[in-house]
Amino acid sequence: MRLHVRVVPNAKKVRIEETEAELKVWVDAPARDGKANKRLIEILSKHYGAKKAAIKIISGEKGREKIIEVPDDVTNRQ
């Protein structure tokens, strides 16, 4: 499944807010050297119960608006 994600880097606390249109994720990593993207993958991996390698950034790697692909077979959604 593909998700529209808005990332908020440098957050004091990690959190996820879901709406009908998108997922908003606050990450506790800076938006430089790919650190926020790496942390985003870790957060979504835990949230959906999927392996980190299975979650892909399809577009928006350098921006705050991203399209993320998560395997359809994730069942451990928290």
PDB file of N, CA, C and O in Angstrom, chain B, residues numbered from 101:
ATOM      1  N   MET B 101       0.845  -1.178   0.000  1.00  0.00           N
ATOM      2  CA  MET B 101       0.000   0.000   0.000  1.00  0.00           C
ATOM      3  C   MET B 101       0.883   1.232   0.000  1.00  0.00           C
ATOM      4  O   MET B 101       1.986   1.223   0.546  1.00  0.00           O
ATOM      5  N   ARG B 102       0.399   2.260  -0.602  1.00  0.00           N
ATOM      6  CA  ARG B 102       1.141   3.525  -0.654  1.00  0.00           C
ATOM      7  C   ARG B 102       0.502   4.533   0.282  1.00  0.00           C
ATOM      8  O   ARG B 102      -0.720   4.665   0.342  1.00  0.00           O
ATOM      9  N   LEU B 103       1.354   5.241   1.011  1.00  0.00           N
ATOM     10  CA  LEU B 103       0.896   6.227   1.984  1.00  0.00           C
ATOM     11  C   LEU B 103       1.453   7.598   1.650  1.00  0.00           C
ATOM     12  O   LEU B 103       2.610   7.730   1.250  1.00  0.00           O
ATOM     13  N   HIS B 104       0.631   8.604   1.815  1.00  0.00           N
ATOM     14  CA  HIS B 104       1.099   9.981   1.729  1.00  0.00           C
ATOM     15  C   HIS B 104       1.512  10.366   3.145  1.00  0.00           C
ATOM     16  O   HIS B 104       0.709  10.303   4.076  1.00  0.00           O
ATOM     17  N   VAL B 105       2.769  10.765   3.296  1.00  0.00           N
ATOM     18  CA  VAL B 105       3.313  11.046   4.622  1.00  0.00           C
ATOM     19  C   VAL B 105       3.880  12.452   4.654  1.00  0.00           C
ATOM     20  O   VAL B 105       4.591  12.874   3.741  1.00  0.00           O
ATOM     21  N   ARG B 106       3.556  13.169   5.717  1.00  0.00           N
ATOM     22  CA  ARG B 106       4.164  14.472   5.987  1.00  0.00           C
ATOM     23  C   ARG B 106       5.078  14.269   7.191  1.00  0.00           C
ATOM     24  O   ARG B 106       4.637  13.801   8.242  1.00  0.00           O
ATOM     25  N   VAL B 107       6.347  14.620   7.035  1.00  0.00           N
ATOM     26  CA  VAL B 107       7.345  14.401   8.083  1.00  0.00           C
ATOM     27  C   VAL B 107       7.660  15.714   8.777  1.00  0.00           C
ATOM     28  O   VAL B 107       7.836  16.745   8.128  1.00  0.00           O
ATOM     29  N   VAL B 108       7.730  15.669  10.105  1.00  0.00           N
ATOM     30  CA  VAL B 108       8.137  16.817  10.912  1.00  0.00           C
ATOM     31  C   VAL B 108       9.440  16.408  11.602  1.00  0.00           C
ATOM     32  O   VAL B 108       9.416  15.680  12.594  1.00  0.00           O
ATOM     33  N   PRO B 109      10.584  16.880  11.075  1.00  0.00           N
ATOM     34  CA  PRO B 109      11.869  16.498  11.670  1.00  0.00           C
ATOM     35  C   PRO B 109      12.171  17.277  12.947  1.00  0.00           C
ATOM     36  O   PRO B 109      11.517  18.273  13.258  1.00  0.00           O
ATOM     37  N   ASN B 110      13.177  16.799  13.677  1.00  0.00           N
ATOM     38  CA  ASN B 110      13.662  17.449  14.902  1.00  0.00           C
ATOM     39  C   ASN B 110      12.601  17.573  15.992  1.00  0.00           C
ATOM     40  O   ASN B 110      12.632  18.513  16.787  1.00  0.00           O
ATOM     41  N   ALA B 111      11.681  16.646  16.032  1.00  0.00           N
ATOM     42  CA  ALA B 111      10.641  16.677  17.062  1.00  0.00           C
ATOM     43  C   ALA B 111      11.228  16.206  18.391  1.00  0.00           C
ATOM     44  O   ALA B 111      12.163  15.406  18.418  1.00  0.00           O
ATOM     45  N   LYS B 112      10.679  16.702  19.476  1.00  0.00           N
ATOM     46  CA  LYS B 112      11.136  16.255  20.789  1.00  0.00           C
ATOM     47  C   LYS B 112      10.632  14.860  21.103  1.00  0.00           C
ATOM     48  O   LYS B 112      11.261  14.113  21.852  1.00  0.00           O
ATOM     49  N   LYS B 113       9.483  14.513  20.519  1.00  0.00           N
ATOM     50  CA  LYS B 113       8.871  13.211  20.790  1.00  0.00           C
ATOM     51  C   LYS B 113       8.345  12.625  19.479  1.00  0.00           C
ATOM     52  O   LYS B 113       7.765  13.331  18.655  1.00  0.00           O
ATOM     53  N   VAL B 114       8.559  11.332  19.306  1.00  0.00           N
ATOM     54  CA  VAL B 114       8.047  10.635  18.126  1.00  0.00           C
ATOM     55  C   VAL B 114       6.546  10.444  18.285  1.00  0.00           C
ATOM     56  O   VAL B 114       6.069  10.032  19.342  1.00  0.00           O
ATOM     57  N   ARG B 115       5.809  10.747  17.221  1.00  0.00           N
ATOM     58  CA  ARG B 115       4.372  10.466  17.241  1.00  0.00           C
ATOM     59  C   ARG B 115       3.850  10.363  15.826  1.00  0.00           C
ATOM     60  O   ARG B 115       4.453  10.870  14.881  1.00  0.00           O
ATOM     61  N   ILE B 116       2.716   9.694  15.700  1.00  0.00           N
ATOM     62  CA  ILE B 116       2.073   9.503  14.401  1.00  0.00           C
ATOM     63  C   ILE B 116       0.631   9.938  14.514  1.00  0.00           C
ATOM     64  O   ILE B 116      -0.072   9.563  15.452  1.00  0.00           O
ATOM     65  N   GLU B 117       0.191  10.735  13.548  1.00  0.00           N
ATOM     66  CA  GLU B 117      -1.205  11.174  13.491  1.00  0.00           C
ATOM     67  C   GLU B 117      -1.759  10.752  12.133  1.00  0.00           C
ATOM     68  O   GLU B 117      -1.205  11.101  11.090  1.00  0.00           O
ATOM     69  N   GLU B 118      -2.845  10.008  12.156  1.00  0.00           N
ATOM     70  CA  GLU B 118      -3.446   9.529  10.911  1.00  0.00           C
ATOM     71  C   GLU B 118      -4.700  10.336  10.599  1.00  0.00           C
ATOM     72  O   GLU B 118      -5.531  10.594  11.470  1.00  0.00           O
ATOM     73  N   THR B 119      -4.815  10.728   9.327  1.00  0.00           N
ATOM     74  CA  THR B 119      -6.039  11.334   8.836  1.00  0.00           C
ATOM     75  C   THR B 119      -6.457  10.527   7.616  1.00  0.00           C
ATOM     76  O   THR B 119      -5.749   9.605   7.211  1.00  0.00           O
ATOM     77  N   GLU B 120      -7.584  10.859   7.037  1.00  0.00           N
ATOM     78  CA  GLU B 120      -8.026  10.142   5.841  1.00  0.00           C
ATOM     79  C   GLU B 120      -7.084  10.393   4.668  1.00  0.00           C
ATOM     80  O   GLU B 120      -6.889   9.517   3.825  1.00  0.00           O
ATOM     81  N   ALA B 121      -6.502  11.583   4.614  1.00  0.00           N
ATOM     82  CA  ALA B 121      -5.681  11.956   3.471  1.00  0.00           C
ATOM     83  C   ALA B 121      -4.207  11.582   3.612  1.00  0.00           C
ATOM     84  O   ALA B 121      -3.552  11.266   2.618  1.00  0.00           O
ATOM     85  N   GLU B 122      -3.679  11.614   4.839  1.00  0.00           N
ATOM     86  CA  GLU B 122      -2.248  11.389   5.004  1.00  0.00           C
ATOM     87  C   GLU B 122      -1.900  10.916   6.404  1.00  0.00           C
ATOM     88  O   GLU B 122      -2.738  10.841   7.302  1.00  0.00           O
ATOM     89  N   LEU B 123      -0.641  10.605   6.539  1.00  0.00           N
ATOM     90  CA  LEU B 123      -0.051  10.222   7.816  1.00  0.00           C
ATOM     91  C   LEU B 123       0.933  11.330   8.157  1.00  0.00           C
ATOM     92  O   LEU B 123       1.756  11.701   7.320  1.00  0.00           O
ATOM     93  N   LYS B 124       0.865  11.859   9.356  1.00  0.00           N
ATOM     94  CA  LYS B 124       1.823  12.877   9.779  1.00  0.00           C
ATOM     95  C   LYS B 124       2.696  12.235  10.843  1.00  0.00           C
ATOM     96  O   LYS B 124       2.202  11.712  11.842  1.00  0.00           O
ATOM     97  N   VAL B 125       4.021  12.283  10.609  1.00  0.00           N
ATOM     98  CA  VAL B 125       4.947  11.599  11.509  1.00  0.00           C
ATOM     99  C   VAL B 125       5.984  12.595  12.014  1.00  0.00           C
ATOM    100  O   VAL B 125       6.676  13.238  11.226  1.00  0.00           O
ATOM    101  N   TRP B 126       6.083  12.714  13.333  1.00  0.00           N
ATOM    102  CA  TRP B 126       7.095  13.540  13.963  1.00  0.00           C
ATOM    103  C   TRP B 126       8.278  12.635  14.269  1.00  0.00           C
ATOM    104  O   TRP B 126       8.129  11.630  14.965  1.00  0.00           O
ATOM    105  N   VAL B 127       9.448  12.983  13.754  1.00  0.00           N
ATOM    106  CA  VAL B 127      10.636  12.164  13.960  1.00  0.00           C
ATOM    107  C   VAL B 127      11.659  12.929  14.792  1.00  0.00           C
ATOM    108  O   VAL B 127      11.803  14.144  14.660  1.00  0.00           O
ATOM    109  N   ASP B 128      12.360  12.205  15.643  1.00  0.00           N
ATOM    110  CA  ASP B 128      13.343  12.817  16.532  1.00  0.00           C
ATOM    111  C   ASP B 128      14.746  12.756  15.922  1.00  0.00           C
ATOM    112  O   ASP B 128      15.706  12.340  16.570  1.00  0.00           O
ATOM    113  N   ALA B 129      14.837  13.178  14.669  1.00  0.00           N
ATOM    114  CA  ALA B 129      16.107  13.212  13.955  1.00  0.00           C
ATOM    115  C   ALA B 129      16.116  14.442  13.050  1.00  0.00           C
ATOM    116  O   ALA B 129      15.065  14.881  12.584  1.00  0.00           O
ATOM    117  N   PRO B 130      17.298  14.995  12.804  1.00  0.00           N
ATOM    118  CA  PRO B 130      17.379  16.174  11.942  1.00  0.00           C
ATOM    119  C   PRO B 130      17.178  15.830  10.473  1.00  0.00           C
ATOM    120  O   PRO B 130      17.393  14.695  10.047  1.00  0.00           O
ATOM    121  N   ALA B 131      16.766  16.822   9.719  1.00  0.00           N
ATOM    122  CA  ALA B 131      16.520  16.640   8.284  1.00  0.00           C
ATOM    123  C   ALA B 131      17.797  16.908   7.499  1.00  0.00           C
ATOM    124  O   ALA B 131      17.822  17.776   6.625  1.00  0.00           O
ATOM    125  N   ARG B 132      18.841  16.175   7.804  1.00  0.00           N
ATOM    126  CA  ARG B 132      20.087  16.303   7.039  1.00  0.00           C
ATOM    127  C   ARG B 132      20.784  14.952   6.998  1.00  0.00           C
ATOM    128  O   ARG B 132      20.664  14.138   7.914  1.00  0.00           O
ATOM    129  N   ASP B 133      21.503  14.740   5.930  1.00  0.00           N
ATOM    130  CA  ASP B 133      22.266  13.500   5.719  1.00  0.00           C
ATOM    131  C   ASP B 133      21.396  12.250   5.765  1.00  0.00           C
ATOM    132  O   ASP B 133      21.881  11.169   6.095  1.00  0.00           O
ATOM    133  N   GLY B 134      20.110  12.390   5.435  1.00  0.00           N
ATOM    134  CA  GLY B 134      19.215  11.238   5.395  1.00  0.00           C
ATOM    135  C   GLY B 134      18.800  10.698   6.754  1.00  0.00           C
ATOM    136  O   GLY B 134      18.173   9.642   6.833  1.00  0.00           O
ATOM    137  N   LYS B 135      19.140  11.409   7.824  1.00  0.00           N
ATOM    138  CA  LYS B 135      18.837  10.923   9.184  1.00  0.00           C
ATOM    139  C   LYS B 135      17.339  10.862   9.458  1.00  0.00           C
ATOM    140  O   LYS B 135      16.862   9.903  10.065  1.00  0.00           O
ATOM    141  N   ALA B 136      16.592  11.871   9.020  1.00  0.00           N
ATOM    142  CA  ALA B 136      15.143  11.873   9.247  1.00  0.00           C
ATOM    143  C   ALA B 136      14.472  10.762   8.443  1.00  0.00           C
ATOM    144  O   ALA B 136      13.540  10.126   8.933  1.00  0.00           O
ATOM    145  N   ASN B 137      14.933  10.522   7.218  1.00  0.00           N
ATOM    146  CA  ASN B 137      14.364   9.445   6.409  1.00  0.00           C
ATOM    147  C   ASN B 137      14.621   8.078   7.046  1.00  0.00           C
ATOM    148  O   ASN B 137      13.732   7.228   7.101  1.00  0.00           O
ATOM    149  N   LYS B 138      15.835   7.884   7.520  1.00  0.00           N
ATOM    150  CA  LYS B 138      16.178   6.614   8.165  1.00  0.00           C
ATOM    151  C   LYS B 138      15.308   6.401   9.406  1.00  0.00           C
ATOM    152  O   LYS B 138      14.798   5.303   9.633  1.00  0.00           O
ATOM    153  N   ARG B 139      15.146   7.437  10.190  1.00  0.00           N
ATOM    154  CA  ARG B 139      14.326   7.337  11.404  1.00  0.00           C
ATOM    155  C   ARG B 139      12.855   7.121  11.046  1.00  0.00           C
ATOM    156  O   ARG B 139      12.153   6.381  11.736  1.00  0.00           O
ATOM    157  N   LEU B 140      12.386   7.758   9.980  1.00  0.00           N
ATOM    158  CA  LEU B 140      11.010   7.561   9.523  1.00  0.00           C
ATOM    159  C   LEU B 140      10.760   6.092   9.189  1.00  0.00           C
ATOM    160  O   LEU B 140       9.730   5.535   9.569  1.00  0.00           O
ATOM    161  N   ILE B 141      11.684   5.474   8.488  1.00  0.00           N
ATOM    162  CA  ILE B 141      11.563   4.057   8.138  1.00  0.00           C
ATOM    163  C   ILE B 141      11.503   3.206   9.403  1.00  0.00           C
ATOM    164  O   ILE B 141      10.698   2.279   9.484  1.00  0.00           O
ATOM    165  N   GLU B 142      12.344   3.511  10.390  1.00  0.00           N
ATOM    166  CA  GLU B 142      12.332   2.762  11.654  1.00  0.00           C
ATOM    167  C   GLU B 142      10.985   2.896  12.362  1.00  0.00           C
ATOM    168  O   GLU B 142      10.443   1.913  12.868  1.00  0.00           O
ATOM    169  N   ILE B 143      10.454   4.102  12.394  1.00  0.00           N
ATOM    170  CA  ILE B 143       9.177   4.364  13.074  1.00  0.00           C
ATOM    171  C   ILE B 143       8.034   3.626  12.373  1.00  0.00           C
ATOM    172  O   ILE B 143       7.217   2.975  13.024  1.00  0.00           O
ATOM    173  N   LEU B 144       7.984   3.731  11.046  1.00  0.00           N
ATOM    174  CA  LEU B 144       6.916   3.058  10.300  1.00  0.00           C
ATOM    175  C   LEU B 144       7.052   1.539  10.385  1.00  0.00           C
ATOM    176  O   LEU B 144       6.048   0.828  10.415  1.00  0.00           O
ATOM    177  N   SER B 145       8.267   1.046  10.424  1.00  0.00           N
ATOM    178  CA  SER B 145       8.504  -0.382  10.562  1.00  0.00           C
ATOM    179  C   SER B 145       7.889  -0.901  11.860  1.00  0.00           C
ATOM    180  O   SER B 145       7.210  -1.928  11.875  1.00  0.00           O
ATOM    181  N   LYS B 146       8.136  -0.187  12.924  1.00  0.00           N
ATOM    182  CA  LYS B 146       7.580  -0.583  14.224  1.00  0.00           C
ATOM    183  C   LYS B 146       6.058  -0.431  14.233  1.00  0.00           C
ATOM    184  O   LYS B 146       5.345  -1.295  14.744  1.00  0.00           O
ATOM    185  N   HIS B 147       5.572   0.654  13.674  1.00  0.00           N
ATOM    186  CA  HIS B 147       4.134   0.944  13.668  1.00  0.00           C
ATOM    187  C   HIS B 147       3.336  -0.110  12.903  1.00  0.00           C
ATOM    188  O   HIS B 147       2.270  -0.538  13.345  1.00  0.00           O
ATOM    189  N   TYR B 148       3.867  -0.523  11.749  1.00  0.00           N
ATOM    190  CA  TYR B 148       3.153  -1.480  10.904  1.00  0.00           C
ATOM    191  C   TYR B 148       3.586  -2.924  11.099  1.00  0.00           C
ATOM    192  O   TYR B 148       2.980  -3.828  10.523  1.00  0.00           O
ATOM    193  N   GLY B 149       4.616  -3.161  11.894  1.00  0.00           N
ATOM    194  CA  GLY B 149       5.081  -4.527  12.105  1.00  0.00           C
ATOM    195  C   GLY B 149       5.720  -5.117  10.869  1.00  0.00           C
ATOM    196  O   GLY B 149       5.596  -6.315  10.614  1.00  0.00           O
ATOM    197  N   ALA B 150       6.398  -4.293  10.103  1.00  0.00           N
ATOM    198  CA  ALA B 150       7.058  -4.739   8.866  1.00  0.00           C
ATOM    199  C   ALA B 150       8.565  -4.595   9.025  1.00  0.00           C
ATOM    200  O   ALA B 150       9.042  -3.837   9.869  1.00  0.00           O
ATOM    201  N   LYS B 151       9.303  -5.325   8.211  1.00  0.00           N
ATOM    202  CA  LYS B 151      10.760  -5.185   8.219  1.00  0.00           C
ATOM    203  C   LYS B 151      11.140  -3.848   7.616  1.00  0.00           C
ATOM    204  O   LYS B 151      10.477  -3.361   6.700  1.00  0.00           O
ATOM    205  N   LYS B 152      12.212  -3.253   8.131  1.00  0.00           N
ATOM    206  CA  LYS B 152      12.665  -1.956   7.626  1.00  0.00           C
ATOM    207  C   LYS B 152      12.973  -2.011   6.132  1.00  0.00           C
ATOM    208  O   LYS B 152      12.681  -1.068   5.397  1.00  0.00           O
ATOM    209  N   ALA B 153      13.560  -3.112   5.690  1.00  0.00           N
ATOM    210  CA  ALA B 153      13.932  -3.244   4.279  1.00  0.00           C
ATOM    211  C   ALA B 153      12.715  -3.297   3.356  1.00  0.00           C
ATOM    212  O   ALA B 153      12.839  -3.062   2.154  1.00  0.00           O
ATOM    213  N   ALA B 154      11.550  -3.601   3.908  1.00  0.00           N
ATOM    214  CA  ALA B 154      10.331  -3.716   3.095  1.00  0.00           C
ATOM    215  C   ALA B 154       9.637  -2.370   2.884  1.00  0.00           C
ATOM    216  O   ALA B 154       8.752  -2.257   2.036  1.00  0.00           O
ATOM    217  N   ILE B 155      10.027  -1.362   3.638  1.00  0.00           N
ATOM    218  CA  ILE B 155       9.407  -0.039   3.536  1.00  0.00           C
ATOM    219  C   ILE B 155      10.277   0.837   2.654  1.00  0.00           C
ATOM    220  O   ILE B 155      11.474   0.983   2.898  1.00  0.00           O
ATOM    221  N   LYS B 156       9.667   1.424   1.621  1.00  0.00           N
ATOM    222  CA  LYS B 156      10.417   2.199   0.624  1.00  0.00           C
ATOM    223  C   LYS B 156       9.862   3.615   0.501  1.00  0.00           C
ATOM    224  O   LYS B 156       8.653   3.836   0.569  1.00  0.00           O
ATOM    225  N   ILE B 157      10.772   4.561   0.318  1.00  0.00           N
ATOM    226  CA  ILE B 157      10.370   5.928  -0.005  1.00  0.00           C
ATOM    227  C   ILE B 157      10.283   5.997  -1.524  1.00  0.00           C
ATOM    228  O   ILE B 157      11.298   5.903  -2.214  1.00  0.00           O
ATOM    229  N   ILE B 158       9.076   6.160  -2.040  1.00  0.00           N
ATOM    230  CA  ILE B 158       8.841   6.189  -3.484  1.00  0.00           C
ATOM    231  C   ILE B 158       9.164   7.567  -4.059  1.00  0.00           C
ATOM    232  O   ILE B 158       9.796   7.672  -5.110  1.00  0.00           O
ATOM    233  N   SER B 159       8.732   8.613  -3.375  1.00  0.00           N
ATOM    234  CA  SER B 159       9.046   9.968  -3.823  1.00  0.00           C
ATOM    235  C   SER B 159       9.109  10.904  -2.627  1.00  0.00           C
ATOM    236  O   SER B 159       8.552  10.621  -1.566  1.00  0.00           O
ATOM    237  N   GLY B 160       9.801  12.030  -2.818  1.00  0.00           N
ATOM    238  CA  GLY B 160       9.900  13.030  -1.762  1.00  0.00           C
ATOM    239  C   GLY B 160      11.048  12.813  -0.805  1.00  0.00           C
ATOM    240  O   GLY B 160      10.990  13.262   0.339  1.00  0.00           O
ATOM    241  N   GLU B 161      12.084  12.136  -1.246  1.00  0.00           N
ATOM    242  CA  GLU B 161      13.192  11.809  -0.351  1.00  0.00           C
ATOM    243  C   GLU B 161      13.849  13.043   0.266  1.00  0.00           C
ATOM    244  O   GLU B 161      14.371  12.976   1.379  1.00  0.00           O
ATOM    245  N   LYS B 162      13.828  14.155  -0.441  1.00  0.00           N
ATOM    246  CA  LYS B 162      14.476  15.365   0.080  1.00  0.00           C
ATOM    247  C   LYS B 162      13.490  16.400   0.603  1.00  0.00           C
ATOM    248  O   LYS B 162      13.892  17.502   0.978  1.00  0.00           O
ATOM    249  N   GLY B 163      12.214  16.063   0.632  1.00  0.00           N
ATOM    250  CA  GLY B 163      11.208  17.000   1.120  1.00  0.00           C
ATOM    251  C   GLY B 163      10.459  16.448   2.314  1.00  0.00           C
ATOM    252  O   GLY B 163      10.719  15.332   2.764  1.00  0.00           O
ATOM    253  N   ARG B 164       9.540  17.224   2.816  1.00  0.00           N
ATOM    254  CA  ARG B 164       8.733  16.782   3.962  1.00  0.00           C
ATOM    255  C   ARG B 164       7.526  15.963   3.532  1.00  0.00           C
ATOM    256  O   ARG B 164       7.007  15.157   4.306  1.00  0.00           O
ATOM    257  N   GLU B 165       7.079  16.169   2.296  1.00  0.00           N
ATOM    258  CA  GLU B 165       5.961  15.411   1.739  1.00  0.00           C
ATOM    259  C   GLU B 165       6.531  14.192   1.025  1.00  0.00           C
ATOM    260  O   GLU B 165       7.360  14.335   0.127  1.00  0.00           O
ATOM    261  N   LYS B 166       6.103  13.009   1.409  1.00  0.00           N
ATOM    262  CA  LYS B 166       6.645  11.781   0.843  1.00  0.00           C
ATOM    263  C   LYS B 166       5.534  10.809   0.481  1.00  0.00           C
ATOM    264  O   LYS B 166       4.430  10.866   1.023  1.00  0.00           O
ATOM    265  N   ILE B 167       5.850   9.924  -0.442  1.00  0.00           N
ATOM    266  CA  ILE B 167       4.993   8.777  -0.707  1.00  0.00           C
ATOM    267  C   ILE B 167       5.818   7.560  -0.298  1.00  0.00           C
ATOM    268  O   ILE B 167       6.922   7.339  -0.795  1.00  0.00           O
ATOM    269  N   ILE B 168       5.257   6.785   0.611  1.00  0.00           N
ATOM    270  CA  ILE B 168       5.927   5.623   1.182  1.00  0.00           C
ATOM    271  C   ILE B 168       5.172   4.370   0.778  1.00  0.00           C
ATOM    272  O   ILE B 168       3.941   4.353   0.768  1.00  0.00           O
ATOM    273  N   GLU B 169       5.910   3.329   0.448  1.00  0.00           N
ATOM    274  CA  GLU B 169       5.291   2.044   0.136  1.00  0.00           C
ATOM    275  C   GLU B 169       5.539   1.084   1.296  1.00  0.00           C
ATOM    276  O   GLU B 169       6.676   0.864   1.714  1.00  0.00           O
ATOM    277  N   VAL B 170       4.452   0.524   1.800  1.00  0.00           N
ATOM    278  CA  VAL B 170       4.478  -0.446   2.899  1.00  0.00           C
ATOM    279  C   VAL B 170       3.866  -1.734   2.361  1.00  0.00           C
ATOM    280  O   VAL B 170       2.879  -1.680   1.628  1.00  0.00           O
ATOM    281  N   PRO B 171       4.425  -2.886   2.707  1.00  0.00           N
ATOM    282  CA  PRO B 171       3.857  -4.150   2.208  1.00  0.00           C
ATOM    283  C   PRO B 171       2.384  -4.285   2.557  1.00  0.00           C
ATOM    284  O   PRO B 171       1.953  -3.879   3.637  1.00  0.00           O
ATOM    285  N   ASP B 172       1.609  -4.863   1.631  1.00  0.00           N
ATOM    286  CA  ASP B 172       0.179  -5.053   1.854  1.00  0.00           C
ATOM    287  C   ASP B 172      -0.121  -6.069   2.951  1.00  0.00           C
ATOM    288  O   ASP B 172      -1.205  -6.046   3.534  1.00  0.00           O
ATOM    289  N   ASP B 173       0.810  -6.942   3.232  1.00  0.00           N
ATOM    290  CA  ASP B 173       0.541  -8.023   4.171  1.00  0.00           C
ATOM    291  C   ASP B 173       0.868  -7.690   5.622  1.00  0.00           C
ATOM    292  O   ASP B 173       0.938  -8.596   6.451  1.00  0.00           O
ATOM    293  N   VAL B 174       1.068  -6.426   5.949  1.00  0.00           N
ATOM    294  CA  VAL B 174       1.350  -6.078   7.339  1.00  0.00           C
ATOM    295  C   VAL B 174       0.084  -6.260   8.164  1.00  0.00           C
ATOM    296  O   VAL B 174      -0.979  -5.745   7.819  1.00  0.00           O
ATOM    297  N   THR B 175       0.213  -6.987   9.236  1.00  0.00           N
ATOM    298  CA  THR B 175      -0.964  -7.289  10.052  1.00  0.00           C
ATOM    299  C   THR B 175      -0.820  -6.809  11.485  1.00  0.00           C
ATOM    300  O   THR B 175      -1.814  -6.744  12.207  1.00  0.00           O
ATOM    301  N   ASN B 176       0.363  -6.476  11.910  1.00  0.00           N
ATOM    302  CA  ASN B 176       0.600  -6.105  13.304  1.00  0.00           C
ATOM    303  C   ASN B 176       0.478  -4.613  13.542  1.00  0.00           C
ATOM    304  O   ASN B 176       1.209  -4.040  14.350  1.00  0.00           O
ATOM    305  N   ARG B 177      -0.436  -3.996  12.845  1.00  0.00           N
ATOM    306  CA  ARG B 177      -0.584  -2.550  12.970  1.00  0.00           C
ATOM    307  C   ARG B 177      -0.993  -2.184  14.381  1.00  0.00           C
ATOM    308  O   ARG B 177      -1.914  -2.781  14.938  1.00  0.00           O
ATOM    309  N   GLN B 178      -0.314  -1.205  14.964  1.00  0.00           N
ATOM    310  CA  GLN B 178      -0.564  -0.818  16.355  1.00  0.00           C
ATOM    311  C   GLN B 178      -1.520   0.348  16.432  1.00  0.00           C
ATOM    312  O   GLN B 178      -1.845   0.809  17.526  1.00  0.00           O
TER     313      GLN B 178
END
